[in-house]
Amino acid sequence: MKDIKFYSSLATAMGDFVTLKRMGGFDYTSKARHLRLFDTFLCEHRYDQKLITRNIVEVYSEHITKLSQNSRLKMLSAVAS
């Protein structure tokens, strides 16, 4: 499993979450990649909060509207985990 690096204000929490999932026996590679895309989005939007707000999830949801419904669901489910 390749470690995925996170860089946003939520980087530590995201990294710890992925580690916890993997310690629990989950592969979590695909969802970690989706979480990394959200992390990139947070960096691009200069998000500096330590908690995920409803507003940022709504903005992210709008950001990914051009993707297929299945892709959007996968990406949002990684954020909601």
Helices and strands as residue ranges (DSSP letters): H 11-23, H 29-44, H 54-63, H 69-80
